[in-house]
Amino acid sequence: MTLTGRLTSCLLMLAIISIAVFVTGAEKVHSCCTQVSTKRITVPILGYKIQKWNPPCVKAVIFETEDGPKCSHWKEDWVFEKVMQLEKARRSQATTSSPTGRAMTPKPSVPL
């Protein structure tokens, strides 16, 4: 193969790889919140997790509900109150007596 033929082959391969990367990037589905809501959640909330900012994901509190995950704005007062309520409930469930009679302390939660 000549130098021109090799160069053409390399350029063609580079073009195919570039197109493949571009297409898969456009179709990529993110399993994170890219938008948040300030609306109160009216369905029962089962739990929550904190999502840190990492584009395209935004900083959010993700509430696990009976209807599925809901992305909420972390600065909303009601969100903070609900997280505190859920933490209090978790701590009361996690604090149990051990066989030695000492109370077990729950793991600290992630701060908002």
C-alpha positions as CSV (number, residue, x, y, z in Angstrom):
1,M,0.0,0.0,0.0
2,T,1.3,3.4,-0.8
3,L,1.7,6.3,1.5
4,T,-1.3,8.0,0.0
5,G,-3.4,4.8,0.4
6,R,-2.4,4.5,4.1
7,L,-3.2,8.2,4.8
8,T,-6.6,7.8,3.1
9,S,-7.3,4.7,5.2
10,C,-6.3,6.4,8.4
11,L,-8.5,9.4,7.6
12,L,-11.4,7.2,6.8
13,M,-11.0,5.3,10.1
14,L,-10.7,8.6,12.0
15,A,-13.9,9.8,10.4
16,I,-15.8,6.6,11.2
17,I,-14.7,6.8,14.9
18,S,-15.6,10.5,15.1
19,I,-19.1,9.8,13.8
20,A,-19.6,6.9,16.1
21,V,-18.6,8.9,19.2
22,F,-20.8,11.8,18.1
23,V,-23.9,9.6,17.5
24,T,-23.5,7.7,20.8
25,G,-23.0,10.9,22.7
26,A,-26.3,12.3,21.3
27,E,-28.2,9.1,22.3
28,K,-26.7,8.8,25.8
29,V,-29.3,8.6,28.5
30,H,-28.3,10.1,31.9
31,S,-29.6,8.5,35.0
32,C,-29.5,11.7,37.0
33,C,-31.5,14.9,37.4
34,T,-30.8,17.4,34.7
35,Q,-33.7,19.6,35.9
36,V,-35.3,20.2,39.3
37,S,-38.7,21.2,40.5
38,T,-39.7,23.5,43.3
39,K,-43.2,22.1,43.6
40,R,-44.1,20.1,46.7
41,I,-44.4,16.4,46.3
42,T,-47.9,15.1,47.2
43,V,-47.4,11.4,46.8
44,P,-45.8,9.4,49.7
45,I,-42.0,9.8,49.9
46,L,-40.1,6.6,50.7
47,G,-36.6,7.9,50.9
48,Y,-34.1,10.3,49.3
49,K,-30.6,10.8,48.1
50,I,-28.4,13.8,47.4
51,Q,-27.1,14.4,43.9
52,K,-24.0,16.5,43.5
53,W,-23.5,18.9,40.6
54,N,-21.6,17.0,37.8
55,P,-22.8,18.3,34.3
56,P,-25.2,17.5,32.8
57,C,-26.4,16.5,36.3
58,V,-27.5,19.3,38.6
59,K,-27.4,19.6,42.3
60,A,-30.6,18.1,43.6
61,V,-32.4,16.1,46.2
62,I,-33.9,13.0,44.6
63,F,-36.9,11.8,46.5
64,E,-37.9,8.2,46.0
65,T,-41.7,8.1,45.8
66,E,-44.4,5.5,45.1
67,D,-44.5,7.1,41.6
68,G,-40.8,6.9,41.0
69,P,-37.9,9.3,41.6
70,K,-38.6,13.1,41.8
71,C,-35.9,15.7,41.4
72,S,-36.3,18.6,43.8
73,H,-34.4,21.8,44.2
74,W,-32.1,21.5,47.2
75,K,-32.6,25.1,48.4
76,E,-36.4,24.8,48.9
77,D,-37.4,25.1,52.6
78,W,-39.9,22.2,52.3
79,V,-37.1,20.0,50.8
80,F,-34.9,20.6,53.7
81,E,-37.7,20.0,56.2
82,K,-38.6,16.7,54.5
83,V,-35.0,15.5,54.5
84,M,-34.7,16.3,58.2
85,Q,-38.0,14.4,58.8
86,L,-36.7,11.4,56.9
87,E,-33.4,11.5,58.7
88,K,-35.1,11.6,62.1
89,A,-37.2,8.6,61.1
90,R,-34.2,6.7,59.8
91,R,-32.2,7.4,63.0
92,S,-35.1,6.2,65.2
93,Q,-35.3,3.0,63.2
94,A,-31.5,2.5,63.1
95,T,-31.0,3.0,66.9
96,T,-31.5,-0.4,68.3
97,S,-30.1,-2.2,71.3
98,S,-27.2,-4.4,70.7
99,P,-26.6,-7.7,72.5
100,T,-24.4,-5.9,75.0
101,G,-27.1,-3.5,75.9
102,R,-25.4,-0.5,74.3
103,A,-27.3,1.6,71.8
104,M,-25.9,1.5,68.3
105,T,-25.5,4.9,66.6
106,P,-26.5,5.3,63.0
107,K,-24.1,6.4,60.3
108,P,-24.0,10.2,59.7
109,S,-25.9,11.3,56.6
110,V,-24.6,13.4,53.8
111,P,-25.1,17.1,54.5
112,L,-27.1,19.3,52.2
